[in-house]
Amino acid sequence: MAFDSLSEKLQNVFKNLRSKGRLTEDDVKTALKEVKMALLEADVNFRVVKKFVKDVQERAIGQDVMSGLNPGQMVIKIVNEEMVKLMGSETTEIAFRPGKELTVIMMVGLQGAGKTTTTAKIAGKLKTKGKKTLLAACDVYRPAAIEQLQINGEKQGVEVFAMGNKNKPADIAKAAVEHAKKEDCNVLIIDTAGRLHVDEEMMDELVEIKEAVDVFQTILVVDAMTGQDAVNVASTFNDKIGIDGVVLTKLDGDTRGGAALSIRAVTGKPILYAGMGEKLSDLEQFYPDRMASRILGMGDVLTMIEKAQENLDEEKAKELEQKMRKNEFDFEMYLESMSQMKKMGGLSSLMGMMPGLGLGGGKMPEIDTDEAEKNMRRIEAIIHSMTPQERKNPNLLNPSRKNRIARGAGVQVAEVNRLVKQFEQTKKMMKQMPGMMGGKRGKRGMFKGLPF
């Protein structure tokens, strides 16, 4: 994940701070030197790092902190607060025109940042909030850009307005506004063309679109994997055409992630969303406090709960709960729990939000999420190789049936035996804890039944 390396380094610094009963001014300064190096290595803007460390140091060597009962924890608290401030403190939503007025949003950015996909992702988010959205395909240069937007729009259940690649983007945008008004849409999102680098031709085209239609919000999409370059791109776009907010993509990648900690400070513009994967559902509202918490290894349980509420099927959750209460746990339920986990982004995504694990949790060699994901796929293959009767009644699984299942799943019989044993242990646990899915926890209780 984007901040794994930074997170690990910061947690090592904090570990040393916690181990000291009392802190001297030199202890704090030494720790902050290490924090400074970790941030610079994560490609955070130099001026941003300098100010951040200065602000933390001024607060951390104050009398209240140094004479406190646990000064190490106080310093960590200050680092967390300053990091939240750095990323914007308040969560910022996309702004809309009042009432039924049409809000025109223009998506801008360089080629390869994921702008077209992000455009469809945002449309999907707005649809869940009751907005009737129209997408306008104004990238007339990149091969298949229009088709890509149409495919993604169809997946999101959102109409796409296109006029091919022979018309000027500004003319397409004007026609799209008329179509949006005719169809009673309250949001129009314009997908514009990108270039490999910022150039005058691209900027002129964006200015032309802005002059042709009344753009209310200009949203810049930047690739977090480009680090400091992402900040430079954001500054240039803001200076040339003016932006209202930023979407950071590829924050799930193996990147230094410094852009998230620099963009707000450098441009003064908020980060609206973070792209955490390639699926159309992999777009998270950007919460500065939650992101700081994840970077510092404190987890992000709130986002995990929200993912559960958005993605888990309530009816299926109730059905599973009832079966568990009756001790009717079978392999069909096992399969369903894995399916629910996938909807939430998979095991690695969930672990990234758990305090002390994954993103922001430092390395934990005893937990290999890649291997765990592979293991889950093998489990799925084994269960799919069973007959419906065998899934519902595991007592039918005699040696010859297990051999057949192993051949069908392409695994050794030992793996089938291991799964059956694991299943029996889980069922035993369910019997001992009949209330684990109950109460008012609803969907959140689903975590208890997941097979990992």
C-alpha positions as CSV (number, residue, x, y, z in Angstrom):
1,M,0.0,0.0,0.0
2,A,1.0,3.6,-0.6
3,F,2.2,4.5,2.9
4,D,3.6,1.1,4.1
5,S,7.2,2.3,4.1
6,L,6.5,5.7,5.6
7,S,4.3,4.1,8.2
8,E,6.8,1.6,9.2
9,K,9.5,4.2,9.7
10,L,7.3,6.5,11.7
11,Q,6.2,3.7,13.9
12,N,9.8,2.8,14.7
13,V,10.4,6.5,15.7
14,F,7.3,6.4,17.9
15,K,8.3,3.1,19.5
16,N,11.6,4.7,20.7
17,L,9.6,7.7,22.1
18,R,7.2,5.4,24.0
19,S,10.1,3.5,25.5
20,K,11.4,6.6,27.3
21,G,9.8,7.5,30.7
22,R,10.8,11.2,30.3
23,L,11.7,13.1,27.2
24,T,14.5,15.7,26.8
25,E,14.4,18.4,24.2
26,D,17.2,16.5,22.4
27,D,15.0,13.3,22.4
28,V,12.3,15.2,20.6
29,K,14.6,16.9,18.1
30,T,16.3,13.5,17.3
31,A,12.9,11.9,16.8
32,L,11.8,14.7,14.5
33,K,14.9,14.5,12.4
34,E,13.9,10.9,11.7
35,V,10.4,11.9,11.0
36,K,11.7,14.6,8.6
37,M,13.8,12.0,6.7
38,A,10.9,9.5,6.5
39,L,8.6,12.2,5.0
40,L,11.3,13.3,2.5
41,E,11.8,9.7,1.4
42,A,8.1,9.4,0.9
43,D,8.4,12.3,-1.6
44,V,6.6,14.9,0.5
45,N,7.3,18.4,-0.7
46,F,10.5,19.8,1.1
47,R,8.9,23.1,2.1
48,V,5.9,21.2,3.5
49,V,8.2,18.9,5.5
50,K,10.2,21.8,6.9
51,K,7.1,23.6,8.1
52,F,5.5,20.4,9.4
53,V,8.5,19.5,11.5
54,K,8.9,23.1,12.8
55,D,5.2,23.2,13.9
56,V,5.4,19.8,15.6
57,Q,8.7,20.8,17.4
58,E,7.3,24.1,18.7
59,R,4.3,22.3,20.2
60,A,6.2,19.2,21.4
61,I,8.9,20.9,23.5
62,G,6.3,23.0,25.3
63,Q,6.3,22.7,29.1
64,D,2.9,20.9,29.2
65,V,4.2,18.1,27.0
66,M,7.7,17.7,28.5
67,S,6.4,17.5,32.1
68,G,3.4,15.3,31.3
69,L,2.9,11.8,32.5
70,N,3.4,10.3,29.1
71,P,5.4,12.7,26.9
72,G,6.0,10.1,24.2
73,Q,2.3,9.7,23.6
74,M,1.8,13.4,23.7
75,V,4.3,13.9,20.9
76,I,2.6,11.2,18.8
77,K,-0.7,13.0,19.4
78,I,0.8,16.2,18.2
79,V,2.2,14.6,15.0
80,N,-1.2,13.1,14.3
81,E,-3.0,16.5,14.8
82,E,-0.4,18.3,12.6
83,M,-0.7,15.6,9.9
84,V,-4.5,16.0,9.8
85,K,-4.0,19.8,9.6
86,L,-1.6,19.3,6.7
87,M,-4.2,17.3,4.7
88,G,-7.0,19.7,5.3
89,S,-8.6,19.0,8.7
90,E,-12.1,19.1,7.3
91,T,-13.5,16.5,4.9
92,T,-14.6,18.3,1.7
93,E,-17.5,17.2,-0.5
94,I,-18.1,18.2,-4.1
95,A,-20.1,21.4,-4.2
96,F,-23.4,21.6,-6.1
97,R,-25.6,24.4,-7.3
98,P,-28.7,24.9,-5.2
99,G,-32.0,23.2,-5.9
100,K,-32.6,21.7,-9.3
101,E,-30.0,23.8,-11.1
102,L,-27.6,21.9,-13.2
103,T,-24.1,21.5,-11.7
104,V,-21.4,21.1,-14.4
105,I,-18.2,19.4,-13.2
106,M,-15.1,19.3,-15.4
107,M,-12.6,16.5,-14.9
108,V,-9.0,17.4,-15.8
109,G,-5.6,15.8,-15.5
110,L,-2.7,14.2,-17.4
111,Q,-3.1,11.1,-19.5
112,G,-2.7,7.9,-17.5
113,A,-3.8,9.3,-14.2
114,G,-7.1,7.4,-14.4
115,K,-9.4,10.3,-15.2
116,T,-12.0,8.5,-17.3
117,T,-12.4,5.7,-14.8
118,T,-12.5,8.2,-11.9
119,T,-15.2,10.2,-13.8
120,A,-17.4,7.0,-13.9
121,K,-16.6,6.2,-10.3
122,I,-17.7,9.7,-9.1
123,A,-20.9,9.3,-11.2
124,G,-21.6,6.1,-9.4
125,K,-21.1,7.8,-6.0
126,L,-23.4,10.6,-6.9
127,K,-26.1,8.2,-8.1
128,T,-26.2,6.6,-4.7
129,K,-26.8,10.1,-3.3
130,G,-29.8,10.5,-5.5
131,K,-28.2,12.7,-8.2
132,K,-29.3,12.2,-11.8
133,T,-26.0,12.4,-13.6
134,L,-25.0,12.7,-17.2
135,L,-21.4,12.0,-18.4
136,A,-20.0,13.8,-21.4
137,A,-17.3,12.2,-23.5
138,C,-15.0,15.2,-24.5
139,D,-11.8,13.3,-24.9
140,V,-11.7,13.1,-28.7
141,Y,-8.0,12.2,-29.1
142,R,-7.2,9.1,-27.1
143,P,-8.2,5.9,-28.9
144,A,-11.1,4.2,-27.2
145,A,-11.6,7.0,-24.6
146,I,-15.2,7.5,-25.6
147,E,-15.9,3.7,-25.6
148,Q,-14.2,3.3,-22.2
149,L,-16.5,6.0,-20.7
150,Q,-19.6,4.4,-22.3
151,I,-18.7,1.0,-21.0
152,N,-18.1,2.3,-17.5
153,G,-21.1,4.5,-17.6
154,E,-23.3,1.5,-18.5
155,K,-21.8,-0.4,-15.6
156,Q,-22.7,2.4,-13.2
157,G,-26.2,2.8,-14.7
158,V,-25.4,6.4,-15.8
159,E,-26.1,7.8,-19.3
160,V,-23.1,8.9,-21.4
161,F,-23.5,11.8,-24.0
162,A,-21.1,11.4,-27.0
163,M,-20.8,12.9,-30.4
164,G,-17.8,10.9,-31.7
165,N,-14.3,12.3,-32.2
166,K,-14.9,14.7,-35.1
167,N,-16.4,17.6,-33.0
168,K,-14.6,20.2,-30.9
169,P,-14.7,19.3,-27.1
170,A,-16.2,22.8,-26.3
171,D,-19.1,22.1,-28.8
172,I,-19.7,18.6,-27.3
173,A,-19.8,20.2,-23.8
174,K,-22.4,22.8,-25.0
175,A,-24.6,20.1,-26.6
176,A,-24.2,17.9,-23.4
177,V,-25.5,20.8,-21.3
178,E,-28.6,21.1,-23.4
179,H,-29.2,17.3,-23.3
180,A,-28.7,17.3,-19.5
181,K,-31.3,20.0,-19.1
182,K,-33.8,18.2,-21.5
183,E,-33.4,15.0,-19.5
184,D,-33.8,16.8,-16.1
185,C,-30.3,15.8,-15.0
186,N,-28.9,17.8,-12.0
187,V,-25.2,16.9,-12.6
188,L,-23.1,16.9,-15.8
189,I,-19.6,15.5,-15.6
190,I,-17.3,16.4,-18.5
191,D,-14.5,13.9,-19.2
192,T,-11.7,16.0,-20.9
193,A,-8.6,14.9,-22.8
194,G,-5.2,14.6,-21.1
195,R,-1.7,14.8,-22.4
196,L,1.5,13.1,-21.3
197,H,2.7,16.5,-20.1
198,V,1.2,19.8,-19.3
199,D,1.1,21.8,-22.6
200,E,-0.5,25.1,-23.8
201,E,-2.8,23.3,-26.3
202,M,-4.4,21.2,-23.5
203,M,-4.8,24.2,-21.2
204,D,-6.3,26.3,-24.1
205,E,-8.8,23.6,-24.8
206,L,-9.9,23.5,-21.1
207,V,-10.2,27.2,-21.0
208,E,-12.4,27.0,-24.2
209,I,-14.7,24.5,-22.5
210,K,-15.0,26.7,-19.4
211,E,-15.9,29.7,-21.7
212,A,-18.5,27.6,-23.6
213,V,-20.3,26.2,-20.5
214,D,-20.8,27.3,-17.0
215,V,-18.4,25.0,-15.1
216,F,-19.2,25.0,-11.4
217,Q,-16.4,22.6,-10.2
218,T,-13.1,21.7,-11.8
219,I,-11.7,18.5,-10.4
220,L,-8.1,17.5,-11.0
221,V,-7.2,13.8,-11.1
222,V,-3.6,13.0,-10.2
223,D,-1.6,9.8,-10.0
224,A,-0.3,9.4,-6.4
225,M,2.5,7.1,-7.8
226,T,4.1,10.1,-9.4
227,G,4.9,11.6,-6.0
228,Q,6.2,15.1,-6.1
229,D,5.3,15.4,-9.8
230,A,1.7,15.0,-8.8
231,V,2.1,18.1,-6.6
232,N,3.8,20.1,-9.4
233,V,1.0,19.1,-11.8
234,A,-1.7,20.2,-9.3
235,S,0.1,23.6,-8.9
236,T,0.3,24.1,-12.7
237,F,-3.4,23.2,-13.3
238,N,-4.5,25.5,-10.4
239,D,-2.4,28.4,-11.7
240,K,-3.5,28.0,-15.4
241,I,-7.2,27.1,-15.1
242,G,-8.1,27.0,-11.5
243,I,-9.2,23.8,-9.7
244,D,-11.7,23.2,-6.9
245,G,-10.5,19.9,-5.6
246,V,-8.3,16.9,-6.3
247,V,-8.8,13.1,-6.6
248,L,-5.7,11.1,-5.8
249,T,-5.6,7.8,-7.7
250,K,-3.5,4.6,-7.2
251,L,-3.1,5.1,-3.5
252,D,-3.3,1.3,-3.3
253,G,-0.1,1.0,-5.3
254,D,3.5,0.5,-4.3
255,T,4.2,4.2,-4.1
256,R,5.7,6.7,-1.6
257,G,2.4,8.5,-1.3
258,G,3.8,11.9,-0.5
259,A,1.3,13.6,-2.8
260,A,-1.5,13.1,-0.2
261,L,0.6,15.0,2.4
262,S,1.6,17.8,0.1
263,I,-1.2,18.8,-2.3
264,R,-3.4,20.6,0.1
265,A,-0.5,22.6,1.7
266,V,1.0,23.5,-1.7
267,T,-2.2,24.3,-3.7
268,G,-4.7,25.2,-0.9
269,K,-7.2,22.8,-2.6
270,P,-8.8,19.9,-0.8
271,I,-8.4,16.2,-1.7
272,L,-12.0,15.0,-2.3
273,Y,-11.5,11.3,-3.0
274,A,-8.8,8.6,-2.9
275,G,-8.8,5.9,-5.6
276,M,-7.9,2.6,-3.9
277,G,-8.1,0.2,-6.8
278,E,-9.3,-0.4,-10.4
279,K,-12.8,-1.5,-9.7
280,L,-15.6,1.1,-10.2
281,S,-16.4,0.8,-6.5
282,D,-12.8,1.5,-5.4
283,L,-13.2,5.2,-4.6
284,E,-13.2,6.4,-1.0
285,Q,-14.2,9.8,0.4
286,F,-11.0,11.4,1.6
287,Y,-11.0,12.0,5.4
288,P,-7.8,13.7,6.5
289,D,-8.2,12.4,10.1
290,R,-8.7,8.8,9.0
291,M,-5.8,8.9,6.5
292,A,-3.5,10.3,9.2
293,S,-4.7,7.5,11.5
294,R,-3.9,4.9,8.9
295,I,-0.5,6.3,8.2
296,L,0.4,6.3,11.9
297,G,-0.8,2.7,12.4
298,M,-4.0,3.5,14.3
299,G,-6.3,1.9,11.7
300,D,-9.5,3.1,10.0
301,V,-12.3,1.2,11.5
302,L,-14.9,3.8,10.5
303,T,-14.2,3.4,6.8
304,M,-14.3,-0.4,7.3
305,I,-17.8,-0.2,8.8
306,E,-19.0,2.1,6.0
307,K,-17.7,-0.4,3.4
308,A,-19.7,-3.1,5.2
309,Q,-22.8,-1.0,5.2
310,E,-22.4,-0.1,1.5
311,N,-21.5,-3.5,0.2
312,L,-23.0,-6.3,2.4
313,D,-26.3,-7.7,1.4
314,E,-28.6,-7.1,4.4
315,E,-31.0,-9.9,3.5
316,K,-28.2,-12.4,3.2
317,A,-26.7,-11.2,6.5
318,K,-30.0,-11.8,8.3
319,E,-30.2,-15.2,6.6
320,L,-26.7,-16.2,7.7
321,E,-27.4,-14.9,11.2
322,Q,-30.6,-17.1,11.5
323,K,-28.7,-20.2,10.2
324,M,-25.9,-19.6,12.7
325,R,-28.4,-19.3,15.6
326,K,-29.8,-22.6,14.6
327,N,-26.3,-24.1,14.2
328,E,-27.0,-24.8,10.5
329,F,-23.5,-23.5,9.4
330,D,-22.5,-25.2,6.1
331,F,-20.1,-24.7,3.2
332,E,-22.7,-22.6,1.3
333,M,-22.5,-20.1,4.2
334,Y,-18.7,-20.4,4.1
335,L,-18.7,-19.5,0.4
336,E,-21.2,-16.6,1.0
337,S,-19.0,-15.0,3.7
338,M,-16.0,-15.0,1.3
339,S,-18.2,-13.4,-1.4
340,Q,-19.2,-10.7,1.1
341,M,-15.6,-10.0,1.9
342,K,-14.7,-9.7,-1.8
343,K,-17.4,-7.0,-2.1
344,M,-15.6,-5.0,0.6
345,G,-12.3,-5.1,-1.3
346,G,-10.8,-8.4,-0.1
347,L,-8.7,-9.4,2.8
348,S,-5.8,-7.0,2.2
349,S,-8.2,-4.1,1.9
350,L,-9.9,-4.9,5.2
351,M,-6.5,-5.5,7.0
352,G,-5.3,-2.1,5.7
353,M,-8.0,-0.6,7.9
354,M,-7.4,-2.6,11.0
355,P,-5.4,-0.9,13.8
356,G,-1.9,-2.1,13.7
357,L,-2.2,-4.0,10.3
358,G,-1.6,-3.3,6.7
359,L,-1.6,0.4,5.5
360,G,-0.1,2.3,8.4
361,G,0.4,-0.7,10.5
362,G,4.0,-1.5,9.6
363,K,5.2,-4.8,8.4
364,M,3.8,-7.9,10.1
365,P,5.7,-10.8,8.7
366,E,3.5,-13.4,10.3
367,I,0.5,-12.1,8.3
368,D,1.0,-12.6,4.5
369,T,-2.2,-11.1,2.9
370,D,-1.2,-12.2,-0.6
371,E,-0.8,-15.8,0.6
372,A,-4.1,-15.5,2.6
373,E,-5.9,-14.3,-0.6
374,K,-4.5,-17.2,-2.6
375,N,-5.6,-19.6,0.2
376,M,-9.1,-18.2,0.0
377,R,-9.2,-18.8,-3.7
378,R,-8.2,-22.4,-3.2
379,I,-10.9,-22.8,-0.6
380,E,-13.4,-21.4,-3.1
381,A,-12.2,-23.9,-5.7
382,I,-12.6,-26.8,-3.2
383,I,-16.1,-25.8,-2.2
384,H,-17.2,-25.2,-5.8
385,S,-16.0,-28.8,-6.6
386,M,-18.5,-30.2,-4.1
387,T,-22.0,-31.1,-5.0
388,P,-24.9,-28.9,-3.6
389,Q,-25.7,-31.9,-1.3
390,E,-22.1,-32.1,0.0
391,R,-22.0,-28.4,0.7
392,K,-25.2,-28.5,2.7
393,N,-24.3,-31.8,4.5
394,P,-20.5,-32.0,5.1
395,N,-21.0,-35.4,6.8
396,L,-21.3,-36.9,3.4
397,L,-17.6,-36.2,2.7
398,N,-16.1,-39.7,2.8
399,P,-12.5,-40.4,1.4
400,S,-13.7,-41.2,-2.1
401,R,-15.7,-38.0,-2.3
402,K,-12.8,-36.0,-0.9
403,N,-10.5,-37.5,-3.7
404,R,-13.0,-36.4,-6.3
405,I,-13.2,-32.9,-4.9
406,A,-9.4,-32.6,-4.7
407,R,-9.1,-33.6,-8.4
408,G,-11.8,-31.1,-9.4
409,A,-10.2,-28.3,-7.5
410,G,-6.7,-29.1,-8.6
411,V,-5.4,-29.5,-5.0
412,Q,-4.0,-32.3,-2.8
413,V,-6.5,-34.3,-0.7
414,A,-4.6,-33.0,2.4
415,E,-5.9,-29.5,1.5
416,V,-9.5,-30.8,1.4
417,N,-9.0,-32.5,4.7
418,R,-7.5,-29.3,6.2
419,L,-10.5,-27.3,5.0
420,V,-13.0,-29.8,6.4
421,K,-11.2,-29.7,9.8
422,Q,-11.2,-25.9,9.8
423,F,-14.9,-25.9,8.9
424,E,-15.6,-28.3,11.9
425,Q,-13.7,-26.0,14.2
426,T,-15.5,-22.9,13.0
427,K,-18.9,-24.7,13.4
428,K,-17.9,-25.7,16.9
429,M,-17.0,-22.1,17.7
430,M,-20.4,-20.9,16.3
431,K,-22.2,-23.4,18.6
432,Q,-20.3,-22.1,21.6
433,M,-21.1,-18.4,20.7
434,P,-24.6,-18.4,19.4
435,G,-25.0,-14.6,19.9
436,M,-22.0,-13.6,17.9
437,M,-24.0,-12.5,14.9
438,G,-26.9,-11.1,16.9
439,G,-27.9,-7.9,18.7
440,K,-28.2,-4.6,16.9
441,R,-24.9,-4.9,15.1
442,G,-26.6,-5.9,11.9
443,K,-24.2,-6.1,9.0
444,R,-21.1,-5.5,11.1
445,G,-21.6,-8.9,12.7
446,M,-20.8,-10.4,9.4
447,F,-17.1,-9.9,10.1
448,K,-17.4,-12.6,12.8
449,G,-18.2,-15.3,10.2
450,L,-15.6,-14.5,7.7
451,P,-13.2,-17.4,6.9
452,F,-9.8,-16.0,7.7
